[in-house]
């Protein structure tokens, strides 16, 4: 289940989370084919921010996207691409599966090229958000003192709750693998990984060093929290973390920096930087 970004439904002034239904793999093929039918209305508004060049054949615009998402632009039996081309009066060239490159949109009218680009961006954004997280950023907590305190916590829990159902030593993480997670990412190509590394270095120079004053940010871990809305369905517990000086510098400064710069580095991407949490 997409814990951090569940689908929400508003009914009678209340918001409910919609739990996903597990389907067979082949059924997702149908979803890709039918998805195009419902997204065109929200993609009609043109965007002047695209770089459209004029050529001897008309107008042209390119889209950078990882090869993993090409199939969603092509659609089942090529139906999505054909529909895009017919409705926008353009020609859309997509690299072959497994080959990295750019999607090239050409057409006689600039407005048609922009419309096709807008719709492709909506498709890419939608299906990127459906991808599972591929990377996370974290600080390793392999200090001896941290490991010893964690083992002491484990010992106390087992001593007091050993008779409770499901509580045994197997539910605890290996102390050597403890880490402080600061963000979850979806990176679908080597190029996106490299761009993200460069973006993080840039954020450090332009924002983080200024916030921290060039000094380490000291944090404290105290208490635990569970990762689920329903306590009966919890499968992850993590330690709560806060700044040692009581400030909110990380959440107020560093997180927005990552969240703002990430889409600039990788169009259509998003970063889940909102707080510190300790987890396996």
C-alpha positions, 0 to 999 in steps of 0.5 A, a space after each residue: 500500500 502507498 502509505 505516504 500517498 494514499 488515495 483519498 475520497 471525500 464523502 459527506 465532509 469527511 476524508 477516507 483513505 481508499 485501500 488498493 485492491 490487489 489485481 493480477 499483473 495483466 489487468 494493469 495493461 487495461 488500466 493503461 489503455 483506459 486511463 487516457 480517456 479520463 485525463 484529457 480534460 485536465 490537460 487542455 490548458 496550454 503551458 507557455 513554459 515549454 521550449 518549442 522550436 520552429 523547423 522547416 517541417 513546422 514546430 518541434 518539442 522534446 520531452 525527457 523521460 526514463 525508458 521505463 515510462 515509455 510504455 505508458 505513452 505508447 499504450 496498449 497496441 499503440 492506442 494512447 500515442 495514436 489518440 494523442 497524435 490524432 487529437 493534437 495533429 502531431 507526430 510523436 517519436 518515442 525511443 524503442 523499449 530499453 533505449 534512453 533518449 527523448 520523446 520528440 513531438 512535431 507538428 504544423 501548429 505550435 498550439 498542437 505541439 504544446 497540447 501534446 506536450 502537456 498531455 504527455 507530461 500529465 501521463 508521465 507524472 501520473 504513472 511516475 507517482 504509481 512507481 514504488 520508491 527506488 531510493 531513500 536518503 539516510 544517515 547511518 546510525 552505526 555509532 556504538 552508543 546508539 546501538 547499545 541504547 537500542 539493544 537496551 530498549 529491545 531488552 526492556 520491551 522483551 522483558 515487559 511484553 514477551 507474553 504479548 502476541 507477536 512480540 519477540 526478538 525477530 521484530 527488531 532491526 539489526 542494530 548495525 543497520 539502524 539509520 535516520 531516513 530523511 527522504 524517499 525518492 523515485 529515480 528511474 534511470 542512471 541519469 536521474 540518479 546523477 541529477 539528484 546527486 548534483 541537486 543535493 550537492 547544490 542544496 547543501 551549498 546554497 541552503 543547508 550550510 546557511 541554515 546550519 551555520 556550517 555546524 552539525 545539526 544535533 538531534 535527539 531520538 525519543 519515543 516511538 511512532 507507528 507507520 499506519 493510520 490503523 493501529 491494528 495494521 501496523 507493521 513498522 515502528 520508528 523512533 521520533 526525532 527532533 532537533 536538540 535545540 528545540 528549533 524547527 530548522 530542518 522541517 522549516 528550511 532543509 525539507 522545502 529546499 529539497 522539495 522545491 529543487 527536486 522537480 527542477 532537477 527531474 520534471 514530474 518528480 516529487 520528494 517526500 521530505 517532511 520530517 526525520 524518522 528512524 526506521 529499519 
